[in-house]
């Protein structure tokens, strides 16, 4: 009994004599060391400080919605469940490296016979036994499988952080879109009021014999177009709110909603991208790809180790007696131990094919890791290209709106004086309306670019 206990203890502490895993070497990032420079890119700060989403999204209302989403969003709950499952899988793999002990108890009842062969009672033969077993992990197969599951656990954790970053970005985008649609709704309401005044004026001129009936019909067209746009904007803003409810996972307090894009966009800070592209290595998707690569390496080691013999130790430690009373006597103790060596003689090449399969999967994991870095570099470069031109775009659209409003004022005055036809007024109204909508779209794009930079630079996820 003591010998078996010592043997099992030694086996539990015995690590794999060797590891057949390939070395974990991070592939060189297949991208330039710095971001693109020159037009249309702007000069960036030399380094990127640590930042959190509160440093980017500074409006307390938006921060409140993000905090609620981090508590209630169902995608995050799914991600948390995936982490729990991956953690349990690591425990399962680790348990295979430890001694397994099964217990058994039995009770054998046989008739008791006297000298004449008559049954005069029964004999009860109880037994208790422990059946320990342990596989010596001499070639590190079980340890490799455990390392693979540990790497997958860390990859799942990185994926969960990626879900958080994406969720925060989605909420910020939806909040800004709601603000933009609120501004567009206000523009549509103003346009309807302006079109109603224009129609009333044209109708009065028609009654006075100054304007033809075609002017009234054209004024009616622009009024109905404005009313249709107003109805569409109401629907779009309601859909924005529905999206926010889905992302937050709960009812959204109306006091947390922005009233205009100017108000909302001013609260979003723009981050510098930094000059060193190695900042991409902190992105959750790249971290996940790296741990998937580590898991693939460990799977190769496990497949290689499976080519070698496996050694299992088994034993029996138990108590047996012809009577219940004798079960605890010294003579009731029995134990045994044995070792079993197993080696597959013929498997049709399946084991070596498994090694080649794992090696191919590892090569795919390397390519996936490199592609993730290249995709991340492209996403940051695209965001920087937009960031470098948005100020010019916004400025141009602001000047366009000012010019369109001045032109509309002059054309309306000339129409009232009978100098210009109503068609000129109609064109000026359409141009002013389109210019205002374009300005809102560009301002939304600039604010969303800050959200995009938060995403592509990895965010904080907390």
GUMI-208807 format. One record per residue (C-alpha): x, y, z; residue number from 0. Coordinates in steps of 0.02 Angstrom, whole numbers, m for minus. Example, Ala and Ser with C-alpha at 12.3 -4.5 7.8 and 13.67 -1.06 7.14 Angstrom:
% residues 2
<rec X="615" Y="m225" Z="390" i="0"/>
<rec X="684" Y="m53" Z="357" i="1"/>
END
This chain:
% residues 462
<rec X="0" Y="0" Z="0" i="0"/>
<rec X="138" Y="121" Z="46" i="1"/>
<rec X="234" Y="79" Z="m112" i="2"/>
<rec X="83" Y="115" Z="m221" i="3"/>
<rec X="51" Y="279" Z="m133" i="4"/>
<rec X="231" Y="334" Z="m158" i="5"/>
<rec X="226" Y="280" Z="m341" i="6"/>
<rec X="67" Y="378" Z="m375" i="7"/>
<rec X="136" Y="532" Z="m288" i="8"/>
<rec X="295" Y="524" Z="m392" i="9"/>
<rec X="195" Y="504" Z="m552" i="10"/>
<rec X="85" Y="653" Z="m509" i="11"/>
<rec X="240" Y="763" Z="m494" i="12"/>
<rec X="327" Y="693" Z="m648" i="13"/>
<rec X="319" Y="811" Z="m796" i="14"/>
<rec X="336" Y="757" Z="m975" i="15"/>
<rec X="517" Y="707" Z="m1005" i="16"/>
<rec X="517" Y="811" Z="m1163" i="17"/>
<rec X="410" Y="926" Z="m1267" i="18"/>
<rec X="389" Y="896" Z="m1452" i="19"/>
<rec X="303" Y="1064" Z="m1482" i="20"/>
<rec X="379" Y="1176" Z="m1615" i="21"/>
<rec X="454" Y="1336" Z="m1541" i="22"/>
<rec X="330" Y="1478" Z="m1515" i="23"/>
<rec X="407" Y="1612" Z="m1626" i="24"/>
<rec X="301" Y="1764" Z="m1667" i="25"/>
<rec X="306" Y="1794" Z="m1855" i="26"/>
<rec X="381" Y="1959" Z="m1911" i="27"/>
<rec X="242" Y="2084" Z="m1943" i="28"/>
<rec X="219" Y="2091" Z="m2133" i="29"/>
<rec X="186" Y="2279" Z="m2133" i="30"/>
<rec X="294" Y="2437" Z="m2132" i="31"/>
<rec X="358" Y="2500" Z="m1965" i="32"/>
<rec X="264" Y="2665" Z="m1982" i="33"/>
<rec X="101" Y="2730" Z="m2052" i="34"/>
<rec X="89" Y="2810" Z="m2225" i="35"/>
<rec X="148" Y="2991" Z="m2231" i="36"/>
<rec X="121" Y="3139" Z="m2346" i="37"/>
<rec X="m40" Y="3199" Z="m2425" i="38"/>
<rec X="m178" Y="3161" Z="m2373" i="39"/>
<rec X="m105" Y="3104" Z="m2206" i="40"/>
<rec X="m71" Y="3226" Z="m2066" i="41"/>
<rec X="81" Y="3224" Z="m1953" i="42"/>
<rec X="47" Y="3117" Z="m1801" i="43"/>
<rec X="110" Y="3122" Z="m1623" i="44"/>
<rec X="269" Y="3020" Z="m1591" i="45"/>
<rec X="185" Y="2901" Z="m1470" i="46"/>
<rec X="12" Y="2843" Z="m1419" i="47"/>
<rec X="m23" Y="2855" Z="m1233" i="48"/>
<rec X="m132" Y="2729" Z="m1145" i="49"/>
<rec X="m315" Y="2774" Z="m1165" i="50"/>
<rec X="m486" Y="2713" Z="m1115" i="51"/>
<rec X="m653" Y="2737" Z="m1197" i="52"/>
<rec X="m693" Y="2877" Z="m1074" i="53"/>
<rec X="m545" Y="2974" Z="m1145" i="54"/>
<rec X="m623" Y="2964" Z="m1318" i="55"/>
<rec X="m809" Y="2973" Z="m1279" i="56"/>
<rec X="m821" Y="3112" Z="m1152" i="57"/>
<rec X="m1008" Y="3142" Z="m1145" i="58"/>
<rec X="m1076" Y="3075" Z="m980" i="59"/>
<rec X="m1236" Y="3017" Z="m1067" i="60"/>
<rec X="m1139" Y="2909" Z="m1189" i="61"/>
<rec X="m1029" Y="2842" Z="m1049" i="62"/>
<rec X="m1185" Y="2793" Z="m954" i="63"/>
<rec X="m1254" Y="2697" Z="m1104" i="64"/>
<rec X="m1088" Y="2607" Z="m1126" i="65"/>
<rec X="m1085" Y="2557" Z="m943" i="66"/>
<rec X="m1262" Y="2488" Z="m956" i="67"/>
<rec X="m1216" Y="2390" Z="m1113" i="68"/>
<rec X="m1064" Y="2312" Z="m1028" i="69"/>
<rec X="m1184" Y="2245" Z="m898" i="70"/>
<rec X="m1330" Y="2193" Z="m1007" i="71"/>
<rec X="m1273" Y="2157" Z="m1185" i="72"/>
<rec X="m1309" Y="1978" Z="m1237" i="73"/>
<rec X="m1157" Y="1964" Z="m1352" i="74"/>
<rec X="m1047" Y="1996" Z="m1200" i="75"/>
<rec X="m1140" Y="1862" Z="m1103" i="76"/>
<rec X="m1108" Y="1740" Z="m1245" i="77"/>
<rec X="m924" Y="1787" Z="m1243" i="78"/>
<rec X="m916" Y="1763" Z="m1054" i="79"/>
<rec X="m996" Y="1591" Z="m1072" i="80"/>
<rec X="m866" Y="1546" Z="m1204" i="81"/>
<rec X="m728" Y="1593" Z="m1083" i="82"/>
<rec X="m805" Y="1485" Z="m947" i="83"/>
<rec X="m815" Y="1339" Z="m1068" i="84"/>
<rec X="m633" Y="1363" Z="m1121" i="85"/>
<rec X="m579" Y="1372" Z="m939" i="86"/>
<rec X="m671" Y="1209" Z="m902" i="87"/>
<rec X="m586" Y="1127" Z="m1051" i="88"/>
<rec X="m416" Y="1174" Z="m979" i="89"/>
<rec X="m465" Y="1089" Z="m816" i="90"/>
<rec X="m517" Y="934" Z="m911" i="91"/>
<rec X="m351" Y="927" Z="m1003" i="92"/>
<rec X="m253" Y="960" Z="m844" i="93"/>
<rec X="m349" Y="823" Z="m755" i="94"/>
<rec X="m288" Y="696" Z="m882" i="95"/>
<rec X="m110" Y="728" Z="m821" i="96"/>
<rec X="m153" Y="678" Z="m642" i="97"/>
<rec X="m182" Y="503" Z="m569" i="98"/>
<rec X="m358" Y="438" Z="m591" i="99"/>
<rec X="m432" Y="343" Z="m444" i="100"/>
<rec X="m594" Y="245" Z="m458" i="101"/>
<rec X="m682" Y="164" Z="m310" i="102"/>
<rec X="m785" Y="6" Z="m306" i="103"/>
<rec X="m882" Y="m86" Z="m171" i="104"/>
<rec X="m960" Y="m258" Z="m181" i="105"/>
<rec X="m1065" Y="m378" Z="m79" i="106"/>
<rec X="m1068" Y="m562" Z="m128" i="107"/>
<rec X="m1204" Y="m667" Z="m44" i="108"/>
<rec X="m1191" Y="m858" Z="m57" i="109"/>
<rec X="m1287" Y="m997" Z="34" i="110"/>
<rec X="m1204" Y="m1082" Z="184" i="111"/>
<rec X="m1224" Y="m1272" Z="190" i="112"/>
<rec X="m1199" Y="m1393" Z="333" i="113"/>
<rec X="m1114" Y="m1565" Z="326" i="114"/>
<rec X="m1271" Y="m1644" Z="253" i="115"/>
<rec X="m1279" Y="m1516" Z="114" i="116"/>
<rec X="m1429" Y="m1426" Z="183" i="117"/>
<rec X="m1437" Y="m1237" Z="176" i="118"/>
<rec X="m1432" Y="m1166" Z="349" i="119"/>
<rec X="m1388" Y="m984" Z="314" i="120"/>
<rec X="m1297" Y="m868" Z="197" i="121"/>
<rec X="m1118" Y="m808" Z="183" i="122"/>
<rec X="m1089" Y="m622" Z="155" i="123"/>
<rec X="m923" Y="m576" Z="71" i="124"/>
<rec X="m901" Y="m386" Z="63" i="125"/>
<rec X="m760" Y="m297" Z="m29" i="126"/>
<rec X="m696" Y="m118" Z="m47" i="127"/>
<rec X="m566" Y="m69" Z="m176" i="128"/>
<rec X="m477" Y="80" Z="m252" i="129"/>
<rec X="m420" Y="68" Z="m433" i="130"/>
<rec X="m286" Y="198" Z="m467" i="131"/>
<rec X="m218" Y="226" Z="m643" i="132"/>
<rec X="m95" Y="348" Z="m719" i="133"/>
<rec X="m20" Y="379" Z="m890" i="134"/>
<rec X="164" Y="424" Z="m887" i="135"/>
<rec X="176" Y="575" Z="m1002" i="136"/>
<rec X="354" Y="535" Z="m1056" i="137"/>
<rec X="339" Y="622" Z="m1224" i="138"/>
<rec X="232" Y="767" Z="m1169" i="139"/>
<rec X="72" Y="724" Z="m1263" i="140"/>
<rec X="m45" Y="767" Z="m1120" i="141"/>
<rec X="56" Y="922" Z="m1076" i="142"/>
<rec X="46" Y="981" Z="m1257" i="143"/>
<rec X="m142" Y="957" Z="m1259" i="144"/>
<rec X="m154" Y="1058" Z="m1098" i="145"/>
<rec X="m47" Y="1198" Z="m1171" i="146"/>
<rec X="m158" Y="1199" Z="m1326" i="147"/>
<rec X="m314" Y="1220" Z="m1221" i="148"/>
<rec X="m231" Y="1354" Z="m1115" i="149"/>
<rec X="m186" Y="1451" Z="m1273" i="150"/>
<rec X="m364" Y="1433" Z="m1336" i="151"/>
<rec X="m426" Y="1499" Z="m1169" i="152"/>
<rec X="m318" Y="1654" Z="m1188" i="153"/>
<rec X="m376" Y="1672" Z="m1369" i="154"/>
<rec X="m556" Y="1664" Z="m1309" i="155"/>
<rec X="m517" Y="1799" Z="m1182" i="156"/>
<rec X="m446" Y="1909" Z="m1319" i="157"/>
<rec X="m601" Y="1876" Z="m1424" i="158"/>
<rec X="m709" Y="1931" Z="m1278" i="159"/>
<rec X="m609" Y="2092" Z="m1266" i="160"/>
<rec X="m636" Y="2115" Z="m1453" i="161"/>
<rec X="m823" Y="2098" Z="m1425" i="162"/>
<rec X="m812" Y="2235" Z="m1294" i="163"/>
<rec X="m716" Y="2353" Z="m1408" i="164"/>
<rec X="m838" Y="2321" Z="m1550" i="165"/>
<rec X="m987" Y="2347" Z="m1435" i="166"/>
<rec X="m920" Y="2512" Z="m1369" i="167"/>
<rec X="m887" Y="2570" Z="m1547" i="168"/>
<rec X="m1060" Y="2515" Z="m1605" i="169"/>
<rec X="m1144" Y="2610" Z="m1464" i="170"/>
<rec X="m1044" Y="2767" Z="m1501" i="171"/>
<rec X="m1085" Y="2755" Z="m1686" i="172"/>
<rec X="m1271" Y="2726" Z="m1651" i="173"/>
<rec X="m1274" Y="2871" Z="m1528" i="174"/>
<rec X="m1192" Y="2987" Z="m1654" i="175"/>
<rec X="m1308" Y="2927" Z="m1792" i="176"/>
<rec X="m1457" Y="2965" Z="m1681" i="177"/>
<rec X="m1385" Y="3140" Z="m1656" i="178"/>
<rec X="m1360" Y="3162" Z="m1844" i="179"/>
<rec X="m1537" Y="3103" Z="m1883" i="180"/>
<rec X="m1602" Y="3224" Z="m1751" i="181"/>
<rec X="m1513" Y="3366" Z="m1841" i="182"/>
<rec X="m1578" Y="3306" Z="m2009" i="183"/>
<rec X="m1752" Y="3297" Z="m1933" i="184"/>
<rec X="m1736" Y="3479" Z="m1878" i="185"/>
<rec X="m1679" Y="3527" Z="m2054" i="186"/>
<rec X="m1827" Y="3434" Z="m2128" i="187"/>
<rec X="m1947" Y="3524" Z="m2010" i="188"/>
<rec X="m1872" Y="3692" Z="m2056" i="189"/>
<rec X="m1884" Y="3648" Z="m2240" i="190"/>
<rec X="m2067" Y="3601" Z="m2222" i="191"/>
<rec X="m2104" Y="3768" Z="m2138" i="192"/>
<rec X="m2007" Y="3861" Z="m2273" i="193"/>
<rec X="m2097" Y="3764" Z="m2410" i="194"/>
<rec X="m2265" Y="3803" Z="m2331" i="195"/>
<rec X="m2224" Y="3990" Z="m2329" i="196"/>
<rec X="m2165" Y="3980" Z="m2509" i="197"/>
<rec X="m2325" Y="3892" Z="m2560" i="198"/>
<rec X="m2431" Y="4021" Z="m2471" i="199"/>
<rec X="m2337" Y="4162" Z="m2555" i="200"/>
<rec X="m2354" Y="4081" Z="m2726" i="201"/>
<rec X="m2539" Y="4051" Z="m2698" i="202"/>
<rec X="m2563" Y="4234" Z="m2654" i="203"/>
<rec X="m2469" Y="4287" Z="m2810" i="204"/>
<rec X="m2577" Y="4169" Z="m2913" i="205"/>
<rec X="m2736" Y="4248" Z="m2843" i="206"/>
<rec X="m2664" Y="4418" Z="m2883" i="207"/>
<rec X="m2630" Y="4367" Z="m3062" i="208"/>
<rec X="m2443" Y="4390" Z="m3043" i="209"/>
<rec X="m2387" Y="4207" Z="m3044" i="210"/>
<rec X="m2442" Y="4067" Z="m3159" i="211"/>
<rec X="m2520" Y="3908" Z="m3092" i="212"/>
<rec X="m2361" Y="3810" Z="m3132" i="213"/>
<rec X="m2273" Y="3907" Z="m2994" i="214"/>
<rec X="m2403" Y="3845" Z="m2869" i="215"/>
<rec X="m2384" Y="3667" Z="m2928" i="216"/>
<rec X="m2194" Y="3677" Z="m2913" i="217"/>
<rec X="m2210" Y="3749" Z="m2738" i="218"/>
<rec X="m2326" Y="3606" Z="m2694" i="219"/>
<rec X="m2198" Y="3481" Z="m2758" i="220"/>
<rec X="m2059" Y="3546" Z="m2649" i="221"/>
<rec X="m2177" Y="3551" Z="m2500" i="222"/>
<rec X="m2229" Y="3369" Z="m2522" i="223"/>
<rec X="m2048" Y="3317" Z="m2548" i="224"/>
<rec X="m2001" Y="3401" Z="m2385" i="225"/>
<rec X="m2147" Y="3317" Z="m2296" i="226"/>
<rec X="m2092" Y="3146" Z="m2362" i="227"/>
<rec X="m1913" Y="3179" Z="m2302" i="228"/>
<rec X="m1981" Y="3230" Z="m2132" i="229"/>
<rec X="m2079" Y="3068" Z="m2115" i="230"/>
<rec X="m1926" Y="2968" Z="m2168" i="231"/>
<rec X="m1815" Y="3055" Z="m2040" i="232"/>
<rec X="m1939" Y="3016" Z="m1902" i="233"/>
<rec X="m1931" Y="2832" Z="m1950" i="234"/>
<rec X="m1741" Y="2834" Z="m1958" i="235"/>
<rec X="m1724" Y="2912" Z="m1787" i="236"/>
<rec X="m1845" Y="2784" Z="m1714" i="237"/>
<rec X="m1739" Y="2646" Z="m1791" i="238"/>
<rec X="m1582" Y="2724" Z="m1716" i="239"/>
<rec X="m1663" Y="2713" Z="m1546" i="240"/>
<rec X="m1711" Y="2532" Z="m1576" i="241"/>
<rec X="m1530" Y="2491" Z="m1618" i="242"/>
<rec X="m1470" Y="2577" Z="m1459" i="243"/>
<rec X="m1594" Y="2474" Z="m1357" i="244"/>
<rec X="m1527" Y="2314" Z="m1436" i="245"/>
<rec X="m1345" Y="2361" Z="m1404" i="246"/>
<rec X="m1376" Y="2419" Z="m1226" i="247"/>
<rec X="m1484" Y="2268" Z="m1190" i="248"/>
<rec X="m1611" Y="2373" Z="m1093" i="249"/>
<rec X="m1728" Y="2521" Z="m1109" i="250"/>
<rec X="m1638" Y="2683" Z="m1152" i="251"/>
<rec X="m1677" Y="2835" Z="m1044" i="252"/>
<rec X="m1728" Y="2979" Z="m1161" i="253"/>
<rec X="m1620" Y="3098" Z="m1058" i="254"/>
<rec X="m1465" Y="3002" Z="m1119" i="255"/>
<rec X="m1501" Y="3040" Z="m1302" i="256"/>
<rec X="m1417" Y="3184" Z="m1394" i="257"/>
<rec X="m1522" Y="3324" Z="m1469" i="258"/>
<rec X="m1406" Y="3374" Z="m1612" i="259"/>
<rec X="m1249" Y="3318" Z="m1700" i="260"/>
<rec X="m1155" Y="3478" Z="m1656" i="261"/>
<rec X="m1183" Y="3441" Z="m1473" i="262"/>
<rec X="m1135" Y="3257" Z="m1485" i="263"/>
<rec X="m985" Y="3271" Z="m1601" i="264"/>
<rec X="m902" Y="3402" Z="m1492" i="265"/>
<rec X="m887" Y="3275" Z="m1351" i="266"/>
<rec X="m788" Y="3147" Z="m1454" i="267"/>
<rec X="m600" Y="3165" Z="m1442" i="268"/>
<rec X="m481" Y="3121" Z="m1583" i="269"/>
<rec X="m334" Y="3010" Z="m1538" i="270"/>
<rec X="m162" Y="3017" Z="m1618" i="271"/>
<rec X="m116" Y="2856" Z="m1705" i="272"/>
<rec X="68" Y="2856" Z="m1660" i="273"/>
<rec X="211" Y="2819" Z="m1780" i="274"/>
<rec X="251" Y="2640" Z="m1735" i="275"/>
<rec X="141" Y="2509" Z="m1817" i="276"/>
<rec X="185" Y="2384" Z="m1680" i="277"/>
<rec X="41" Y="2462" Z="m1584" i="278"/>
<rec X="m66" Y="2345" Z="m1689" i="279"/>
<rec X="m4" Y="2198" Z="m1584" i="280"/>
<rec X="m119" Y="2251" Z="m1444" i="281"/>
<rec X="m276" Y="2233" Z="m1551" i="282"/>
<rec X="m388" Y="2095" Z="m1483" i="283"/>
<rec X="m405" Y="2007" Z="m1651" i="284"/>
<rec X="m216" Y="1999" Z="m1672" i="285"/>
<rec X="m190" Y="1938" Z="m1494" i="286"/>
<rec X="m322" Y="1805" Z="m1526" i="287"/>
<rec X="m236" Y="1751" Z="m1687" i="288"/>
<rec X="m69" Y="1738" Z="m1597" i="289"/>
<rec X="m140" Y="1624" Z="m1462" i="290"/>
<rec X="m227" Y="1519" Z="m1595" i="291"/>
<rec X="m55" Y="1499" Z="m1673" i="292"/>
<rec X="17" Y="1444" Z="m1505" i="293"/>
<rec X="m123" Y="1317" Z="m1487" i="294"/>
<rec X="m84" Y="1250" Z="m1661" i="295"/>
<rec X="100" Y="1229" Z="m1611" i="296"/>
<rec X="50" Y="1131" Z="m1457" i="297"/>
<rec X="m65" Y="1020" Z="m1561" i="298"/>
<rec X="85" Y="975" Z="m1669" i="299"/>
<rec X="179" Y="921" Z="m1513" i="300"/>
<rec X="34" Y="813" Z="m1456" i="301"/>
<rec X="22" Y="731" Z="m1628" i="302"/>
<rec X="209" Y="697" Z="m1631" i="303"/>
<rec X="203" Y="622" Z="m1456" i="304"/>
<rec X="63" Y="506" Z="m1510" i="305"/>
<rec X="189" Y="419" Z="m1625" i="306"/>
<rec X="280" Y="349" Z="m1472" i="307"/>
<rec X="223" Y="213" Z="m1351" i="308"/>
<rec X="111" Y="259" Z="m1206" i="309"/>
<rec X="146" Y="190" Z="m1031" i="310"/>
<rec X="6" Y="171" Z="m906" i="311"/>
<rec X="19" Y="120" Z="m724" i="312"/>
<rec X="m127" Y="33" Z="m642" i="313"/>
<rec X="m153" Y="m38" Z="m470" i="314"/>
<rec X="m275" Y="m114" Z="m348" i="315"/>
<rec X="m289" Y="m69" Z="m166" i="316"/>
<rec X="m434" Y="m148" Z="m72" i="317"/>
<rec X="m510" Y="m241" Z="73" i="318"/>
<rec X="m597" Y="m409" Z="60" i="319"/>
<rec X="m666" Y="m530" Z="192" i="320"/>
<rec X="m789" Y="m671" Z="209" i="321"/>
<rec X="m879" Y="m573" Z="344" i="322"/>
<rec X="m924" Y="m395" Z="376" i="323"/>
<rec X="m837" Y="m402" Z="543" i="324"/>
<rec X="m674" Y="m459" Z="463" i="325"/>
<rec X="m671" Y="m321" Z="334" i="326"/>
<rec X="m565" Y="m211" Z="445" i="327"/>
<rec X="m443" Y="m345" Z="499" i="328"/>
<rec X="m262" Y="m341" Z="445" i="329"/>
<rec X="m282" Y="m495" Z="337" i="330"/>
<rec X="m416" Y="m413" Z="233" i="331"/>
<rec X="m293" Y="m296" Z="146" i="332"/>
<rec X="m244" Y="m335" Z="m33" i="333"/>
<rec X="m147" Y="m233" Z="m162" i="334"/>
<rec X="m65" Y="m252" Z="m331" i="335"/>
<rec X="18" Y="m144" Z="m463" i="336"/>
<rec X="57" Y="m162" Z="m647" i="337"/>
<rec X="125" Y="m64" Z="m795" i="338"/>
<rec X="55" Y="m69" Z="m970" i="339"/>
<rec X="150" Y="m15" Z="m1125" i="340"/>
<rec X="49" Y="14" Z="m1282" i="341"/>
<rec X="110" Y="50" Z="m1457" i="342"/>
<rec X="4" Y="46" Z="m1613" i="343"/>
<rec X="83" Y="m71" Z="m1740" i="344"/>
<rec X="m22" Y="m30" Z="m1892" i="345"/>
<rec X="m142" Y="116" Z="m1914" i="346"/>
<rec X="m137" Y="141" Z="m2101" i="347"/>
<rec X="m28" Y="296" Z="m2083" i="348"/>
<rec X="m161" Y="388" Z="m1984" i="349"/>
<rec X="m44" Y="445" Z="m1845" i="350"/>
<rec X="85" Y="520" Z="m1963" i="351"/>
<rec X="m54" Y="596" Z="m2065" i="352"/>
<rec X="m117" Y="676" Z="m1904" i="353"/>
<rec X="54" Y="757" Z="m1881" i="354"/>
<rec X="48" Y="824" Z="m2059" i="355"/>
<rec X="m130" Y="886" Z="m2028" i="356"/>
<rec X="m76" Y="981" Z="m1872" i="357"/>
<rec X="73" Y="1055" Z="m1965" i="358"/>
<rec X="m41" Y="1114" Z="m2106" i="359"/>
<rec X="m159" Y="1191" Z="m1977" i="360"/>
<rec X="m10" Y="1278" Z="m1897" i="361"/>
<rec X="41" Y="1352" Z="m2065" i="362"/>
<rec X="m137" Y="1412" Z="m2089" i="363"/>
<rec X="m131" Y="1491" Z="m1915" i="364"/>
<rec X="31" Y="1582" Z="m1962" i="365"/>
<rec X="m51" Y="1650" Z="m2120" i="366"/>
<rec X="m206" Y="1699" Z="m2021" i="367"/>
<rec X="m98" Y="1793" Z="m1896" i="368"/>
<rec X="m4" Y="1885" Z="m2033" i="369"/>
<rec X="m165" Y="1925" Z="m2126" i="370"/>
<rec X="m240" Y="1996" Z="m1966" i="371"/>
<rec X="m91" Y="2114" Z="m1950" i="372"/>
<rec X="m102" Y="2167" Z="m2132" i="373"/>
<rec X="m289" Y="2197" Z="m2118" i="374"/>
<rec X="m264" Y="2298" Z="m1959" i="375"/>
<rec X="m129" Y="2404" Z="m2043" i="376"/>
<rec X="m243" Y="2439" Z="m2191" i="377"/>
<rec X="m388" Y="2486" Z="m2074" i="378"/>
<rec X="m281" Y="2609" Z="m1976" i="379"/>
<rec X="m207" Y="2683" Z="m2135" i="380"/>
<rec X="m381" Y="2707" Z="m2208" i="381"/>
<rec X="m441" Y="2791" Z="m2049" i="382"/>
<rec X="m290" Y="2906" Z="m2048" i="383"/>
<rec X="m320" Y="2953" Z="m2231" i="384"/>
<rec X="m498" Y="3004" Z="m2186" i="385"/>
<rec X="m440" Y="3093" Z="m2029" i="386"/>
<rec X="m316" Y="3197" Z="m2130" i="387"/>
<rec X="m450" Y="3262" Z="m2248" i="388"/>
<rec X="m608" Y="3281" Z="m2143" i="389"/>
<rec X="m567" Y="3457" Z="m2084" i="390"/>
<rec X="m552" Y="3513" Z="m2265" i="391"/>
<rec X="m714" Y="3424" Z="m2311" i="392"/>
<rec X="m809" Y="3501" Z="m2166" i="393"/>
<rec X="m741" Y="3674" Z="m2206" i="394"/>
<rec X="m790" Y="3660" Z="m2389" i="395"/>
<rec X="m966" Y="3602" Z="m2346" i="396"/>
<rec X="m988" Y="3743" Z="m2220" i="397"/>
<rec X="m942" Y="3871" Z="m2352" i="398"/>
<rec X="m1059" Y="3784" Z="m2474" i="399"/>
<rec X="m1204" Y="3797" Z="m2350" i="400"/>
<rec X="m1169" Y="3981" Z="m2320" i="401"/>
<rec X="m1164" Y="4017" Z="m2506" i="402"/>
<rec X="m1323" Y="3915" Z="m2537" i="403"/>
<rec X="m1417" Y="4008" Z="m2399" i="404"/>
<rec X="m1363" Y="4177" Z="m2467" i="405"/>
<rec X="m1412" Y="4127" Z="m2642" i="406"/>
<rec X="m1582" Y="4068" Z="m2581" i="407"/>
<rec X="m1612" Y="4233" Z="m2490" i="408"/>
<rec X="m1568" Y="4334" Z="m2645" i="409"/>
<rec X="m1671" Y="4225" Z="m2762" i="410"/>
<rec X="m1823" Y="4234" Z="m2649" i="411"/>
<rec X="m1810" Y="4423" Z="m2643" i="412"/>
<rec X="m1795" Y="4432" Z="m2832" i="413"/>
<rec X="m1947" Y="4318" Z="m2850" i="414"/>
<rec X="m2050" Y="4425" Z="m2735" i="415"/>
<rec X="m2004" Y="4575" Z="m2843" i="416"/>
<rec X="m2052" Y="4481" Z="m3000" i="417"/>
<rec X="m1875" Y="4480" Z="m3070" i="418"/>
<rec X="m1839" Y="4291" Z="m3069" i="419"/>
<rec X="m1960" Y="4149" Z="m3108" i="420"/>
<rec X="m2011" Y="4029" Z="m2971" i="421"/>
<rec X="m1907" Y="3890" Z="m3050" i="422"/>
<rec X="m1751" Y="3984" Z="m2996" i="423"/>
<rec X="m1816" Y="3988" Z="m2818" i="424"/>
<rec X="m1856" Y="3804" Z="m2826" i="425"/>
<rec X="m1679" Y="3761" Z="m2880" i="426"/>
<rec X="m1605" Y="3872" Z="m2744" i="427"/>
<rec X="m1713" Y="3788" Z="m2611" i="428"/>
<rec X="m1658" Y="3615" Z="m2668" i="429"/>
<rec X="m1476" Y="3666" Z="m2671" i="430"/>
<rec X="m1484" Y="3740" Z="m2495" i="431"/>
<rec X="m1574" Y="3586" Z="m2428" i="432"/>
<rec X="m1447" Y="3467" Z="m2507" i="433"/>
<rec X="m1301" Y="3572" Z="m2443" i="434"/>
<rec X="m1365" Y="3565" Z="m2264" i="435"/>
<rec X="m1389" Y="3377" Z="m2273" i="436"/>
<rec X="m1216" Y="3352" Z="m2347" i="437"/>
<rec X="m1139" Y="3454" Z="m2206" i="438"/>
<rec X="m1224" Y="3344" Z="m2077" i="439"/>
<rec X="m1160" Y="3188" Z="m2166" i="440"/>
<rec X="m981" Y="3252" Z="m2169" i="441"/>
<rec X="m988" Y="3305" Z="m1986" i="442"/>
<rec X="m1054" Y="3134" Z="m1941" i="443"/>
<rec X="m913" Y="3056" Z="m2043" i="444"/>
<rec X="m783" Y="3156" Z="m1947" i="445"/>
<rec X="m854" Y="3105" Z="m1778" i="446"/>
<rec X="m870" Y="2924" Z="m1834" i="447"/>
<rec X="m689" Y="2929" Z="m1891" i="448"/>
<rec X="m638" Y="2955" Z="m1709" i="449"/>
<rec X="m742" Y="2803" Z="m1664" i="450"/>
<rec X="m660" Y="2707" Z="m1805" i="451"/>
<rec X="m486" Y="2751" Z="m1742" i="452"/>
<rec X="m536" Y="2691" Z="m1569" i="453"/>
<rec X="m586" Y="2524" Z="m1646" i="454"/>
<rec X="m439" Y="2496" Z="m1763" i="455"/>
<rec X="m309" Y="2545" Z="m1632" i="456"/>
<rec X="m375" Y="2410" Z="m1516" i="457"/>
<rec X="m473" Y="2514" Z="m1392" i="458"/>
<rec X="m470" Y="2466" Z="m1211" i="459"/>
<rec X="m622" Y="2352" Z="m1200" i="460"/>
<rec X="m655" Y="2395" Z="m1018" i="461"/>
END
